[in-house]
Amino acid sequence: MQRHLCWAAGLAAALALSGCGGGSGDHIAPVVASVSAVRDSANVPQVTATVTDVDSGVSTVTAVVTQVTMGAPGAPIPLDDRGSGAYAGALPTTATRFYVQAVDRAGNSARSAEMLIPPPDPGL
């Protein structure tokens, strides 16, 4: 009987302490969806994405250019929060490939597949 009481007390203590300290408990990455890129009338690639995180919330969303026509890809480009999970921003005109990276407030990260940016309009 005493052994069962000790086991039950240990289990209760472990359950009570499992929520204390040790971080937010959010181990689920944000969801990156509906990523697209189109070139505007000035030939600038405009990126949009939907990013959500139900546990701790979205912290940052960036576009990472992986291929350019000239030079080297630069630093990640922060995308603007447009509300309701929508993010958008402009990329350099020389960008040809990119992906979207999202980080939540607990530090979990996710990224989209690499995307191809449409080529410029031949009339430009």
C-alpha positions in Angstrom: 0.0 0.0 0.0 2.8 2.4 1.0 4.5 1.7 -2.4 1.4 2.7 -4.3 1.1 5.9 -2.3 4.7 6.8 -3.1 4.2 6.0 -6.7 1.0 8.1 -6.9 2.7 11.0 -5.0 5.6 10.9 -7.5 3.3 10.9 -10.5 1.3 13.8 -9.1 4.4 15.8 -8.5 5.7 15.1 -12.0 2.4 16.1 -13.5 2.3 19.3 -11.4 5.8 20.3 -12.3 5.6 19.5 -16.0 4.1 22.9 -16.7 6.6 24.8 -14.7 9.6 26.4 -16.4 11.4 24.7 -19.3 10.0 27.0 -22.0 6.7 27.7 -23.5 5.7 24.1 -24.3 5.2 25.1 -27.9 7.1 22.5 -30.0 5.1 22.9 -33.2 6.5 25.0 -36.1 4.4 27.6 -37.9 2.6 26.7 -41.0 3.8 28.4 -44.2 1.2 28.1 -47.1 0.0 29.8 -50.2 3.4 31.1 -51.3 3.5 32.9 -54.6 5.5 35.4 -56.5 4.5 37.7 -59.4 6.3 40.6 -61.1 4.6 43.9 -60.9 4.5 46.5 -63.7 8.0 47.7 -62.8 9.4 44.1 -63.0 9.8 43.8 -59.2 9.0 40.4 -57.8 6.2 40.7 -55.2 6.0 37.8 -52.8 2.9 36.7 -50.8 2.5 34.0 -48.2 0.1 32.9 -45.5 1.7 32.0 -42.2 -0.1 30.9 -39.1 0.9 29.6 -35.6 -1.8 28.8 -33.2 0.4 28.1 -30.1 2.8 31.0 -29.5 2.1 33.2 -32.6 4.3 34.2 -35.5 7.5 36.1 -34.7 9.2 36.7 -38.1 8.6 35.9 -41.7 11.3 36.4 -44.3 11.9 35.6 -48.0 15.3 34.0 -48.6 16.5 34.5 -52.2 18.5 31.5 -53.3 19.3 32.4 -56.9 19.8 35.6 -58.8 20.7 36.4 -62.4 23.6 38.6 -61.4 25.7 38.8 -58.2 25.1 36.9 -55.0 21.8 36.4 -53.1 21.7 38.9 -50.2 20.4 38.7 -46.6 16.9 37.4 -45.9 14.2 40.0 -46.7 11.5 40.6 -43.9 8.0 40.3 -45.2 5.3 42.8 -43.9 2.5 41.5 -41.8 -0.7 42.4 -43.7 -3.0 40.9 -41.0 -5.0 37.6 -40.8 -1.8 35.6 -41.5 -1.0 37.4 -44.8 2.6 38.5 -45.4 4.0 40.3 -48.4 7.1 42.0 -49.7 9.3 42.9 -52.7 12.4 41.0 -53.8 15.3 42.3 -55.9 14.6 42.4 -59.6 17.5 40.0 -60.2 15.9 37.3 -57.9 14.9 34.1 -59.7 14.4 31.6 -56.8 13.4 32.0 -53.2 11.7 30.3 -50.2 9.7 31.8 -47.3 11.0 31.1 -43.7 8.8 31.6 -40.6 9.8 31.5 -36.9 7.3 31.5 -34.1 7.7 33.2 -30.7 8.9 29.9 -29.2 11.7 29.7 -31.7 10.2 26.9 -33.9 10.8 27.4 -37.6 9.4 26.2 -40.9 10.0 27.0 -44.5 8.2 26.7 -47.8 9.5 24.8 -50.8 11.8 26.7 -53.0 9.8 28.7 -55.6 10.6 29.9 -59.0 10.0 33.6 -59.8 8.4 34.2 -63.2 10.8 35.7 -65.7 10.5 39.4 -66.6 8.0 40.5 -69.3 10.0 40.5 -72.5 8.6 43.9 -73.3 10.4 45.5 -70.4 
